[in-house]
Amino acid sequence: EKSSKGVKGSKGMENGGELSREEVGISPSSSNGGGDWEGNGAVGFGKVLKSWPEILVAFPNPIQVRHFQITGPKFKEVFDLTPAKVEKPYFKTLPNRIRLKVAQFKPGVVRVVLEGKEKFKLYSRIGEGVLELGFKPFKKKLKKSPLLKSSSEEEVKNYQEMPLAKKLTKAQKKGKVIVIDPGHGGKDPGGVGYRKIKEKEIVLRISKYLAQILRKRGYQVYLTRARDRFIQLKERTRFANQKKADLFISIHGNIAYHHNPRLRGIEVYYLSPTKNERAIRVAMEENKEIKGLNYLDQRVILNFLNKDRIVASHKFGIDVLNGIYNALRKRYPIRKNGVRGGPFWVLVGTQMPSILVEVGYLTNPTDAKLLKNPKFQQRLAVGIADGIEAYFRKNR
């Protein structure tokens, strides 16, 4: 049996090579729809929502599709969906006598097969978390999967308006552990900006001020480094987990693409897959230490993050950026650039809400001068501390 070229009208599909009869069939699988492959809770069970006149296979997460045809005694259109799982196989003979099969092919892969005695024409398209198939051209716009879980952006939409609860008691503060991570250090200077300002030096000073302020307010605080020394990214995360931290905050300074001196402002990132080019560029700069793991590998791992932690980190980022802005806006010409998801490797593996704060652009003359000013550093640290307290008051 040989595969033929993809169906006309397919969108976002890949064509397969030659496959045997065994590979093309629906393989037997346990009823849990995917063996021990769980994706850390990021991938839920899919369903066949509609089988005629269109076929709609939907999932609670984004999917990718590989498509190919099989010619032989029977004609088959085959679609492999990943990452995906179904609770039990689905078999149905459609009114046009085409046989539909949907089942777990192997862990993480759901196979959809349409089988007929003769070759038939099929239209196909992929949307957000959904595959639609039909025997006539589509007339309506394809909507995203109704099973999709709401994004972290949707879940935090009204978070900024959420009222603050009462202040934490001394006992409650004493039970909270915060790990502060001054970025880079030692042989790794981080970014070098306007008039040779070094990221590793600026972020260490701000981190020390922040630790001092939080300790005075009654919190347990640890620094991943308290002097100019190099620490691997994975060790920073491990340290936070060992301390059983409630929050992890990594402090960094930004470097503009091509050292563009016009870019400036403070921005906060939480760990999340993203298509935002600016977030990706910033992350690539901060992830330089990672070797043996290309960007595609990193994207694959990021797709299986714990969603609740992504949402919590997003909320944490909102509170910290607001705290910084409120502490600085009346005294200094600062710019607030927002909170974004990004593939920051220093945050991977943390078992608590975690963010990375870019305190300003070292390549911008205004930001660089502010970041060298001890009074600005102290006030910035006060703003971060205020944001941390706001998060604890809203999320007990």
N, C-alpha and C positions, 0 to 999 in steps of 0.2 A: 504494500500500500504506500502511496506517495502523497505528500501534502501538495496542494496547489496554492496559487497566490491568493491573497486576502480578498475578502468580499468588497465589491464596490460600495461606496457609501460608508465604509467603516471609518471611524475616527479614533486616533490614538491607539490603534492596534498594531501588534507586531506579528509577522508571519513566522511560522515554525518551520523546522526542517523535517526530515523523514522520521516517521515514528512507526513502531510496531503496533500490531493489533492490541497487545496487552496495555501499551501506554495510552492508546486512544480510549479504551474502555474506562468506565467509572470503576476505580479501584475500591475494594471493600474497605470500610473503616469503622471504627467504633462509633457508638451513638453520640459521643461527646463532640464529634465534628472536629477532630484535629489532634487527637492523641495528647501528648504532653505539651504541645505548642500553645502557649497562652498569650504571648506578647505582653506580659506584665499588666494584663487587664485592659490594654489599649484597644483590643480587637474583640468585638462582640459577634453574636450569631447573626447571619444574614437570613433573608426570607425571599421566597418567590411571592411578590405582592400581586402579580397579575400574569395570566398566561394566554389571554386572547382578547382582542385581536393582536395586541402587542404583548410582549413578554417583558416583565420588569423584575429584575433581581436586585434587591436593595440590601445595604449593609450599614451598620452604625459607625463606619469609619471610611476614610478615603481608600480607594482601591486602584490598582493598576491592572491592565488587561493584556494578555498575550493571546493572539487569535491565529488560527490556521484551519485549513480544510483537509479532509481526507477523502480520497477517491478509492473505490474498490467495489465489492459486491453491494455496499451501501454508501451513500454520500453523507458525509458528516461535516457540520460546522462546529468547531471546538473553540471554547473561550476559557482560558485559565485566569482566575481572579486572585490577586494577592494584595496585601495580606487579608485572608478571609477564612471564615469557617461557617458551617451550617450544622444545625443540631441533628438533623436526620435527612436522608436522601429524599429527593422529590422526583417522581416519574409521572408523566402524563402524555397521552396521545391527543394531539390537537385536532380540531375539526378538519384541517387539511391533510390529515393522516401523517403529519410529521411527529416524530417521537421526541419529547423533551425530557432530558435527564439533568438533574442538578445534584451534585453530591461532593463530599470531601474526597479529593484526589490523593492528597498527601497533606501532612501537617502544614498549615498556612496557605494551602492552595485549594480553592473550590473550582471544580470543573463543570462547565455548562456545555452540554452536547445536544445538538439538534440533528436528528437522523432521519433520512428518507430513502426510499427505494431508488429514486431518481434525483438528479441534481436539481436544486431549487434556488431561487434568488432570495437573499436575505439582506436586510438593512440593519445596521447596528451603530450604536453610539454610546459613549461613556460619559457620565456626569459625575458629580461629586457624591461618591459612595453608591453609585447606581449604574447598572448596565441595562440598556433597553434594546430589544430585538424586535423586528417586525418584518412582515412580508410585503408591505407597501411603504412608499416614502412617508416619513413622519410629517405630520401637519402641525402638531403642537410643540412648543418649546419644552425641552427636557428640564425638569426641576431636580433639585438635589434630593438625595435620599431622605424620606421622612423619618428614617431610623437614626439619622446622624445625631450624635450628641452635640449639644450646643458648644460652641467654641469658648475659649477662655475670655475672649473679647465680649461675647454676649453675656456670660455669667458675671462679669465685673462691670457691666454697663451702668448700673445704679450704685456701684460701690462707693463712689466719691461722695455721694449725698448721704451715706449711711451715718447716723449720729454716733458720736463717741459715747461709750459706756463710762461708768465711773472710773476714776484713776485706780491703778493697781495699788494694793496695800504693800507695805514693806515686805511682808512674808511672800506675797505673790511675786514681787520683783526678784527677791532672793532666789526663787525657784526657777527663774528664767535664765537660760544660758545663751549667750551670743558669741559667735566666732567672727572676728574681723580678719579679713585677708588682704594685706597690702600687696598689690600685684608686683610680679617680677622680683628683682633683687639679686645681689651678688653679680655673677658673670652675665646675667640678663638685665640690661639697663631698661628694658621696655622701650617706649618711644623716646626719641630725642627731638625736641622741638625748637621753638624760637629762642635764639641766643643760648643754645646748648642746654636748655632746661631738660632734666632727666625725669622720666616718669617714676622710676623706682624710688627716688628721693622724695618727691612731692607726695606720693600716695602713702609713704611710710609716716611722714609727719602728720598728715590728716588722720590716718588710722590711729596714731598714738593719742591725738587730741580726742578722737571719738571714744576710744577705750576709757580714757580718763573721765570724760563726761558721764558715760554710762555707768561706770563704777560708782561715781558720786551719787548717781540716782538710785543705786541699790542693786544693780544687775550683776550677774556673774559674766565676766568678759575674758575672752582669750584671743590672743593674736597669733596668726600662723607664723609670723616672723616679727621680732621686735628690733631687729638690726638688719644691716645690709648683707643678707645671705640668700643664696639660691635655694629654692624649694620646688620640687617637681609638682605639676598641677595635681596629679592623683594623690600626692601626700597631703596637700591642702584639704582636699575633700575628706580624706581618711581621718585627718585630725579633727575635723568638725563632727564627723560621725562618732569618733571615739569619745569626744566630750559630750555626746548626746545633746548637741546644740538645738535650741528651739528655732534659731535663725542663723543664716550664713550670709555675710555680705562681703563681696570682693571689691576693693577700691582700685580704680584705674584712671589713667589719663588718656584722652583720645588723640589720635594722629590723623589728620585729614588725608584723604586720597590725593596722591601727588603733592602732598604738603600744601594744599590750597589754603592760603592765609585768611580767606574770607569766612570759612566755616568756623562756627563757634557755638558754645552752649553746653548745657548739662543734659545728659540722657541716662536712662536706666534700662537695663536689660534683664529679662528672666529667660531661663532655658526653655526653648521651644523650637520645633521645626519652623522654618520661615522661607518665604520667597522674596522678602524685602532685601533689595540689593545693598542698601546702606547697612543694614544689620549684618548681612553676610560679610561685607568688607571689613567691618569692625571686628567681627568674630575671627576672621582669618588672620587679622593682625595679632589678636590676643592668643590665637591657637598655634602660633609658630612653633612652639616647643613640641607639639605632637608630631611624632614621626611614625611611619609605618601604617598610618591610617589616613587614607585620602578623603577628600570631601564627600564623595559618594558613600563611603563606609560610614562616615559620621552621620550622614542624613538617614541611613538605614537604622542605625542605633537610636537616633533621636525620635524616630517614628513610634517607638515603643515606650515612651516615657509615661510615667504615672500622671494621668490627667488631673487628678485632684491636686497634686503638688504643683502642676503648671498653673492652675487657677490661683492657688494660695500664693505662689511666688509673684504672679501678676499683681495681685492685691497688695502684697508687700511693696512691690516696686512703685505702685501708685502713691502709697502713703509716704514713702521715703522721698520721692520727687516733690510731692506737695510740701513736705516738711522743709526741704532744702529751699524751695522757691519762697515760701513764707518767711524763712529766716533771713534771706539775702536780698529780696527784691527792693526793699526800701533804702538799702545802704549801697548796693553795688549794681552795676549795669549787666545783669546776667540774662541769659536766654534759656528758656525751658523747652527742650526738644522732645519730650514725651517718653513714654514707656513702651518698649518693643520686645517681642520675642526674638531670640537669636540662638545660634548653635555654639554657645560658649562652653568650651571643654572643661574649664575650671569648675563649672557648676554640675557637671555630669556625675552621678553617683551620690549626690547629697541626699540625705534622708529627711531633710527639713526644707521649708520655704527658703529659697536662695536667690540672690540677685547680684548683678554686677553694675556698679555705678561708675559711669564715665564722668569725672568731675569737671571736665572742660577740655577744650582743644589746645594741646601744647603747641600746635603749629599756628595758632592765632595770637597775635601780639597782645590783644586785650585780655584774653583768657589766661595767657602765660604769665602776664604781670600780676593778675589777681591771684593765681595759684602759688606764686612765690611769696605772697604777702601773708605773714603769720596771722594777722587779725582776720583775714578772709578765710584762711584755713580753719581757724577756731570756729568762726561763725558757720562755716559750711558743716563742720562736725556737729554743731548744735542742731542744725537743720536735719541731719541724718538721724540723730538721736531722737528728735521730736517725731520723725516719721516712724521710727521703730516703736515708740510708745503708742502712737496712734494705731499702728497695726495690732499691737497686743490688746488695746482697749476695744477694738472692733472684733477681734477673733480670739475669744477666750476658750 
